[in-house]
C-alpha cells in the first residue's frame, strides 16, 4: 500500500475519532472529552504538516521516476519548500539536464555516423544476432551486385547469391583477408563485431583495392616488360645480324649446308623470341578506345564468322543466341573485336575437341555472354585468372586475360569469368548505360 494512502486512512480515522469525541463532549459536558478533542485536533494539524513535508516531496520524486521511465528528459520537478526534498529535486533536475544533453549529443553522433557510413566508399554491412542483414550502405550494395536495399534487408547473409558474399562467409570471425574474385575485382574484407546489449553484434567491412592493386601491378609489369623488351630486342638484333652475315659467308664454302641449317634455325628462334617479347610489350601500349555507338549483335556476328573456321577444325559448334533488340552500345570496334576473338579462342582451347560455344546477348542493360562446355575453372584458379602473367596453359604467356581486362576496363564494362553449377563456363560482359566519361 502506498504511503499517501496510509496517510489518508490515518487522517480519516482521526477525523472519525474527533467527531465521536465532539459528540460525547457536547452530550456529557465532561472536560476529559474536550481534552481528547483538543489532542485529536492537534494530531490532525501535525498530520497535515507531515503530509506537506513528507508525502508531497515523495510524490514529486515518484513523478520524477515516472519521467525517467517514460524517457521524458525535457520536464522538470518543482521545489516543495522542504530543504531535504528540495536538494533531491535540484539534483534530479541537474541529472535530467545532463541526460538531455547526452541524448542530444548521441543523436548528433549517430546522425553523423549514419551520414558517414552512407557516403563512405567502404562497404558496411550490419547484421542482427541471427546473421540477417539489418543495414548496409550504397557501397556494400554495389560490391555485392545488387541494386536495391530491399533485396537484402532481412535476408540471411550466408544465403545471399553473390560471389563476394560466398567468399566473405568463408572468413573466420574477427578476421581480415584480401579476396580476389573472378571478375578481377580485389577486396579487403573484415568480419568483426561490437558488443550490443551484452551480446556480440556482427558487422562486415568491405574495401575495394582493385584500382590500387591494378595500378601497382601495371606499373611494375610495364617497367619489367620495357626493360626486358629493350634488352632482348637489342640482343636478338645483334645476334640475327651476325648469324645472317656468317650464313652468307658460309654459302661460298663447301659442305656447310648442315651448319647453315642450324644457323637458320637460330635466326628463326631469335625472331620468335622477339615476337614473344613484343606480345608482352603490346599489353602496355593499349591505346585509349575511340568509342562509337554500334549494334552489338552485328559485331558479334562478324567475330563469329571469323572464328568459325578455327572452331570447325576442332569440331566445336558456335551457337548464336542473340536478342531481337540488337542493343546499341559504346565500343571501340577494333579493340573489342580483339577481346571477343580472345574470349572465343580461350573457350575453344578449354574445350579441346568436340564441344559447344554459346554466344548470347541481351538488352536493358546490354550484356554479352560467351559460354562453353570446356573443362571448367576451379575455385583456386578463379582468383588468379586476371593476375599478370598467370596462365593454366603449358605454353601460355599469361597476357590474354590481362589484355581483355585492360580493354574492358577502358570501356567501362564490368565482367566475370566463372564455371557455373550447370557445368558451363561463362564470360559475361556488362556494358555501361552511357559512354565512358559522360554524365547523365
C-alpha positions as CSV (number, residue, x, y, z in Angstrom):
1,X,0.0,0.0,0.0
2,X,1.3,3.5,-0.9
3,X,2.4,5.9,1.8
4,X,0.0,8.5,0.6
5,X,-3.0,6.1,1.0
6,X,-1.8,5.3,4.6
7,X,-1.8,9.0,5.4
8,X,-5.3,9.5,4.1
9,X,-6.5,6.4,6.1
10,X,-4.9,7.8,9.3
11,X,-6.4,11.2,8.7
12,X,-9.8,9.6,8.1
13,X,-9.5,7.7,11.4
14,X,-8.6,10.8,13.3
15,X,-11.5,12.7,11.9
16,X,-13.8,9.9,13.0
17,X,-12.3,9.9,16.5
18,X,-12.6,13.7,16.6
19,X,-16.2,13.6,15.6
20,X,-17.0,10.9,18.2
21,X,-15.3,12.9,21.0
22,X,-17.0,16.1,19.9
23,X,-20.4,14.4,20.2
24,X,-19.6,12.9,23.6
25,X,-18.3,16.3,24.9
26,X,-21.4,18.0,23.8
27,X,-23.7,15.4,25.4
28,X,-21.9,14.9,28.7
29,X,-20.0,18.2,29.1
30,X,-17.1,16.5,30.7
31,X,-13.7,18.2,30.5
32,X,-11.9,14.9,29.6
33,X,-13.7,14.7,26.3
34,X,-12.8,18.3,25.5
35,X,-9.1,17.4,26.2
36,X,-9.4,14.4,23.9
37,X,-11.0,16.6,21.3
38,X,-8.1,19.0,21.5
39,X,-5.5,16.2,21.3
40,X,-7.2,14.8,18.2
41,X,-7.4,18.3,16.6
42,X,-3.6,18.7,17.3
43,X,-3.0,15.3,15.8
44,X,-4.8,16.3,12.6
45,X,-2.7,19.5,12.4
46,X,0.5,17.5,12.8
47,X,-0.6,15.0,10.3
48,X,-1.3,17.8,7.7
49,X,2.2,19.2,8.4
50,X,3.8,15.8,7.9
51,X,1.8,15.3,4.7
52,X,3.2,18.6,3.3
53,X,6.7,17.9,4.5
54,X,7.0,14.2,3.7
55,X,4.3,12.8,1.4
56,X,4.3,15.7,-1.1
57,X,8.1,15.5,-1.7
58,X,7.8,11.7,-2.1
59,X,5.0,12.3,-4.6
60,X,7.3,14.7,-6.5
61,X,10.1,12.2,-6.5
62,X,7.7,9.5,-7.7
63,X,6.7,11.8,-10.6
64,X,10.4,12.2,-11.4
65,X,10.7,8.4,-11.6
66,X,7.8,8.3,-14.0
67,X,9.5,10.9,-16.2
68,X,12.6,8.7,-16.2
69,X,10.6,5.6,-17.1
70,X,9.0,7.5,-20.0
71,X,12.4,9.0,-21.0
72,X,10.9,12.5,-20.9
73,X,14.1,14.5,-20.3
74,X,12.5,17.9,-21.1
75,X,10.3,18.1,-18.0
76,X,11.5,19.3,-14.6
77,X,10.3,19.0,-10.9
78,X,9.2,22.0,-8.8
79,X,10.6,22.6,-5.4
80,X,8.2,21.7,-2.5
81,X,9.6,24.0,0.2
82,X,11.3,21.3,2.2
83,X,15.1,21.6,2.4
84,X,16.0,17.9,2.1
85,X,13.4,17.3,-0.6
86,X,14.4,20.4,-2.5
87,X,18.1,19.2,-2.5
88,X,16.9,15.9,-4.2
89,X,14.7,17.9,-6.6
90,X,17.7,20.1,-7.5
91,X,19.9,17.1,-8.0
92,X,17.2,15.4,-10.1
93,X,16.8,18.4,-12.4
94,X,20.5,18.6,-12.9
95,X,20.6,14.9,-13.8
96,X,17.8,15.4,-16.3
97,X,19.7,18.3,-17.9
98,X,22.7,16.1,-18.2
99,X,20.7,13.2,-19.7
100,X,19.0,15.5,-22.2
101,X,22.4,16.9,-23.3
102,X,23.9,13.4,-23.5
103,X,20.9,12.1,-25.6
104,X,21.2,15.1,-27.9
105,X,25.0,14.5,-28.3
106,X,24.4,10.8,-29.0
107,X,21.7,11.7,-31.6
108,X,24.1,14.1,-33.3
109,X,26.9,11.5,-33.3
110,X,24.6,8.8,-34.6
111,X,23.4,11.1,-37.4
112,X,26.9,11.9,-38.3
113,X,27.9,8.2,-38.3
114,X,24.8,7.4,-40.5
115,X,25.9,10.1,-43.0
116,X,29.5,8.9,-42.9
117,X,28.5,5.3,-43.5
118,X,26.1,6.2,-46.2
119,X,28.6,8.1,-48.3
120,X,31.7,6.0,-47.4
121,X,33.5,4.3,-50.3
122,X,34.0,1.4,-47.9
123,X,31.1,-1.1,-47.8
124,X,29.5,-1.5,-44.4
125,X,27.0,-4.3,-43.6
126,X,25.5,-4.7,-40.1
127,X,23.9,-8.0,-39.2
128,X,21.5,-8.8,-36.4
129,X,22.0,-11.5,-33.9
130,X,20.6,-14.1,-36.3
131,X,23.0,-13.2,-39.1
132,X,20.4,-11.3,-41.1
133,X,21.2,-8.0,-42.9
134,X,19.8,-5.2,-40.8
135,X,21.6,-2.3,-42.6
136,X,24.1,-1.7,-45.4
137,X,25.3,1.3,-47.3
138,X,25.4,2.1,-51.1
139,X,29.0,0.9,-51.5
140,X,28.2,-2.5,-50.0
141,X,25.2,-2.8,-52.2
142,X,27.3,-2.1,-55.3
143,X,30.1,-4.5,-54.2
144,X,27.5,-7.3,-53.8
145,X,26.0,-6.7,-57.2
146,X,22.5,-5.7,-56.0
147,X,20.5,-2.6,-56.9
148,X,18.0,-2.2,-54.1
149,X,18.4,-2.4,-50.3
150,X,15.0,-4.1,-50.1
151,X,16.5,-7.1,-51.9
152,X,18.9,-7.7,-48.9
153,X,17.3,-6.2,-45.7
154,X,16.1,-9.1,-43.5
155,X,17.8,-11.8,-45.5
156,X,20.4,-14.1,-44.1
157,X,23.8,-13.0,-45.3
158,X,25.1,-16.6,-45.7
159,X,22.2,-17.3,-48.2
160,X,22.9,-14.3,-50.5
161,X,23.6,-15.2,-54.1
162,X,26.7,-13.1,-54.7
163,X,30.3,-14.3,-55.3
164,X,31.7,-11.8,-52.8
165,X,29.2,-12.9,-50.1
166,X,30.2,-16.5,-50.6
167,X,33.9,-15.6,-50.1
168,X,33.1,-13.5,-47.0
169,X,31.2,-16.4,-45.5
170,X,34.4,-18.4,-45.6
171,X,36.2,-15.9,-43.4
172,X,36.7,-16.7,-39.8
173,X,35.1,-14.4,-37.2
174,X,37.1,-11.3,-36.1
175,X,39.4,-11.8,-39.1
176,X,40.5,-9.8,-42.2
177,X,41.6,-11.1,-45.5
178,X,42.1,-10.0,-49.1
179,X,39.7,-11.5,-51.6
180,X,40.2,-11.6,-55.4
181,X,37.1,-12.5,-57.4
182,X,36.6,-14.0,-60.9
183,X,35.8,-10.5,-62.3
184,X,39.4,-9.2,-61.5
185,X,38.0,-7.2,-58.5
186,X,40.0,-7.3,-55.3
187,X,38.6,-6.5,-51.9
188,X,39.9,-6.4,-48.3
189,X,37.1,-7.8,-46.2
190,X,36.7,-7.9,-42.4
191,X,34.2,-9.9,-40.2
192,X,34.1,-8.1,-36.9
193,X,31.7,-7.5,-34.1
194,X,30.8,-4.9,-31.4
195,X,29.0,-5.5,-28.1
196,X,25.4,-4.5,-28.1
197,X,23.2,-5.2,-25.0
198,X,25.7,-7.6,-23.8
199,X,25.9,-9.7,-27.0
200,X,28.4,-9.6,-29.9
201,X,26.8,-7.8,-32.8
202,X,28.4,-8.8,-36.1
203,X,29.2,-6.4,-38.9
204,X,31.2,-6.6,-42.2
205,X,33.6,-4.1,-43.8
206,X,34.5,-4.2,-47.5
207,X,37.2,-2.1,-49.0
208,X,37.9,-2.1,-52.7
209,X,41.5,-2.5,-53.6
210,X,41.1,-3.1,-57.3
211,X,42.3,0.2,-58.7
212,X,45.3,0.5,-56.3
213,X,46.4,-3.1,-56.9
214,X,45.9,-2.9,-60.7
215,X,47.8,0.4,-60.8
216,X,50.7,-1.1,-58.8
217,X,50.7,-4.3,-60.9
218,X,50.6,-2.3,-64.1
219,X,53.4,0.0,-63.1
220,X,55.5,-3.0,-62.1
221,X,55.0,-5.1,-65.2
222,X,55.2,-2.2,-67.5
223,X,58.7,-1.4,-66.2
224,X,59.8,-5.0,-66.3
225,X,58.4,-5.6,-69.8
226,X,60.0,-2.4,-71.2
227,X,63.4,-3.3,-69.7
228,X,63.2,-6.9,-70.9
229,X,61.9,-5.9,-74.4
230,X,64.7,-3.4,-74.8
231,X,67.5,-5.8,-73.8
232,X,66.0,-8.8,-75.7
233,X,65.4,-6.8,-78.9
234,X,68.8,-5.3,-78.9
235,X,70.5,-8.6,-78.2
236,X,68.5,-10.6,-80.8
237,X,69.0,-7.8,-83.4
238,X,72.8,-8.1,-83.0
239,X,72.7,-11.9,-83.0
240,X,70.5,-12.3,-86.0
241,X,72.6,-9.7,-87.9
242,X,75.8,-11.6,-87.1
243,X,74.2,-15.0,-87.9
244,X,72.9,-13.8,-91.3
245,X,76.4,-12.4,-92.1
246,X,78.1,-15.6,-91.2
247,X,75.4,-17.6,-93.2
248,X,76.2,-15.5,-96.3
249,X,79.9,-16.3,-95.9
250,X,79.2,-20.0,-95.4
251,X,77.2,-20.1,-98.7
252,X,80.5,-19.8,-100.5
253,X,82.1,-22.7,-98.7
254,X,81.6,-26.4,-99.4
255,X,80.0,-28.9,-97.0
256,X,78.4,-26.2,-94.9
257,X,74.7,-27.0,-95.6
258,X,74.1,-28.6,-92.2
259,X,75.8,-25.7,-90.4
260,X,73.7,-23.2,-92.4
261,X,70.5,-25.1,-91.5
262,X,71.4,-24.8,-87.8
263,X,72.1,-21.1,-88.2
264,X,68.8,-20.7,-89.9
265,X,67.0,-22.3,-87.0
266,X,68.9,-20.0,-84.6
267,X,67.8,-16.9,-86.6
268,X,64.2,-18.1,-86.6
269,X,64.4,-18.7,-82.9
270,X,65.7,-15.2,-82.4
271,X,62.8,-13.7,-84.4
272,X,60.4,-15.9,-82.4
273,X,61.9,-14.5,-79.2
274,X,61.5,-11.0,-80.5
275,X,57.8,-11.6,-81.4
276,X,57.3,-13.2,-78.0
277,X,58.5,-10.2,-76.1
278,X,56.7,-7.9,-78.5
279,X,53.5,-9.5,-77.4
280,X,54.2,-8.5,-73.8
281,X,55.2,-5.0,-74.9
282,X,51.9,-4.6,-76.8
283,X,50.0,-5.1,-73.5
284,X,51.4,-1.9,-72.1
285,X,50.7,0.0,-75.3
286,X,46.9,-0.5,-75.5
287,X,45.5,2.8,-76.9
288,X,42.6,4.6,-75.4
289,X,39.4,3.4,-77.1
290,X,37.8,5.5,-79.8
291,X,34.2,4.9,-78.8
292,X,31.3,4.9,-81.2
293,X,27.8,3.6,-81.0
294,X,27.4,0.3,-82.7
295,X,24.9,-2.6,-82.8
296,X,26.2,-5.3,-80.5
297,X,24.7,-8.2,-82.5
298,X,26.4,-7.0,-85.7
299,X,29.9,-7.1,-84.1
300,X,29.2,-10.4,-82.5
301,X,28.1,-11.9,-85.8
302,X,31.2,-10.6,-87.6
303,X,33.5,-12.2,-85.0
304,X,31.6,-15.4,-85.1
305,X,32.2,-15.7,-88.9
306,X,35.9,-15.0,-88.3
307,X,36.2,-17.7,-85.6
308,X,34.1,-20.4,-87.3
309,X,36.9,-21.9,-89.3
310,X,39.1,-22.4,-86.2
311,X,36.3,-23.9,-84.2
312,X,35.3,-26.2,-87.1
313,X,38.8,-27.7,-87.2
314,X,38.3,-28.6,-83.5
315,X,34.8,-30.0,-84.1
316,X,33.4,-27.2,-82.0
317,X,30.0,-25.6,-82.8
318,X,29.4,-21.9,-82.4
319,X,25.8,-21.0,-81.4
320,X,24.5,-17.5,-81.8
321,X,21.7,-16.8,-79.4
322,X,21.3,-13.0,-80.0
323,X,18.4,-11.0,-78.6
324,X,15.9,-9.4,-81.1
325,X,16.5,-5.9,-79.8
326,X,20.1,-5.7,-81.1
327,X,21.2,-3.2,-78.4
328,X,23.2,-0.1,-79.1
329,X,26.5,0.0,-77.1
330,X,29.5,2.3,-77.0
331,X,32.7,0.5,-78.1
332,X,36.0,0.7,-80.0
333,X,35.2,-1.8,-82.7
334,X,38.8,-2.9,-83.3
335,X,39.8,-3.3,-79.7
336,X,36.5,-5.0,-78.8
337,X,36.7,-7.5,-81.6
338,X,40.2,-8.4,-80.4
339,X,38.7,-9.0,-77.0
340,X,35.9,-11.2,-78.3
341,X,38.3,-13.2,-80.5
342,X,40.5,-13.9,-77.5
343,X,37.5,-15.0,-75.4
344,X,36.2,-17.4,-78.1
345,X,39.8,-18.7,-78.6
346,X,40.2,-19.3,-74.9
347,X,36.8,-21.1,-74.8
348,X,37.9,-23.3,-77.8
349,X,41.2,-24.2,-76.1
350,X,39.4,-25.1,-72.9
351,X,37.1,-27.5,-74.8
352,X,40.0,-29.0,-76.8
353,X,37.9,-31.1,-79.3
354,X,34.2,-31.6,-79.8
355,X,32.1,-29.2,-77.8
356,X,29.8,-26.1,-78.0
357,X,30.3,-22.4,-77.5
358,X,27.2,-20.3,-77.0
359,X,27.3,-16.5,-77.7
360,X,24.3,-14.7,-76.2
361,X,23.3,-11.1,-76.0
362,X,20.6,-9.3,-74.0
363,X,19.3,-5.8,-73.7
364,X,18.3,-3.4,-70.9
365,X,21.1,-3.5,-69.8
366,X,23.2,-4.7,-72.6
367,X,25.0,-7.9,-71.8
368,X,27.3,-10.2,-73.8
369,X,27.9,-13.7,-72.7
370,X,30.2,-16.4,-74.1
371,X,29.6,-19.8,-72.6
372,X,31.5,-23.0,-73.3
373,X,31.3,-26.7,-72.4
374,X,35.0,-26.9,-71.6
375,X,36.9,-28.3,-68.7
376,X,35.8,-25.6,-66.4
377,X,37.6,-23.4,-63.9
378,X,38.4,-24.4,-60.3
379,X,37.8,-22.0,-57.4
380,X,41.5,-21.8,-56.8
381,X,42.2,-20.8,-60.4
382,X,39.3,-18.2,-60.5
383,X,41.1,-15.9,-58.0
384,X,44.2,-15.8,-60.2
385,X,42.7,-15.5,-63.7
386,X,43.3,-11.8,-64.2
387,X,46.7,-11.7,-62.5
388,X,49.7,-10.6,-64.6
389,X,51.4,-13.5,-66.4
390,X,49.2,-16.2,-64.9
391,X,48.2,-19.0,-67.3
392,X,46.9,-22.5,-67.0
393,X,48.2,-23.4,-70.5
394,X,51.5,-25.2,-70.7
395,X,52.9,-22.6,-73.2
396,X,50.7,-19.7,-72.1
397,X,52.2,-16.3,-71.6
398,X,49.5,-15.0,-69.3
399,X,48.8,-11.8,-71.2
400,X,45.5,-12.7,-72.9
401,X,43.2,-12.1,-69.9
402,X,45.3,-9.0,-69.0
403,X,44.7,-7.6,-72.4
404,X,40.9,-8.4,-72.0
405,X,40.9,-6.8,-68.6
406,X,42.6,-3.6,-69.7
407,X,40.4,-3.1,-72.8
408,X,37.1,-3.8,-70.9
409,X,38.1,-1.5,-68.1
410,X,38.8,1.3,-70.6
411,X,35.3,0.7,-72.0
412,X,33.8,1.0,-68.5
413,X,32.5,-2.6,-68.7
414,X,32.1,-5.0,-65.7
415,X,32.8,-8.6,-66.4
416,X,33.1,-12.0,-64.8
417,X,34.6,-15.4,-65.7
418,X,33.5,-18.5,-63.8
419,X,32.2,-22.0,-64.1
420,X,28.5,-22.3,-63.0
421,X,26.8,-25.3,-61.4
422,X,25.3,-26.4,-64.7
423,X,28.9,-27.1,-66.0
424,X,29.1,-24.1,-68.4
425,X,32.0,-21.7,-68.1
426,X,30.6,-18.2,-68.8
427,X,32.5,-15.0,-69.6
428,X,29.9,-12.3,-69.0
429,X,30.4,-8.6,-70.0
430,X,28.0,-5.9,-68.8
431,X,28.1,-2.7,-70.9
432,X,27.6,0.7,-69.2
433,X,24.4,2.5,-70.0
434,X,26.3,5.6,-71.0
435,X,29.5,6.5,-72.8
436,X,32.7,6.4,-70.6
437,X,33.2,9.9,-69.3
438,X,29.7,11.0,-69.9
439,X,27.5,12.3,-67.2
440,X,23.8,11.5,-67.1
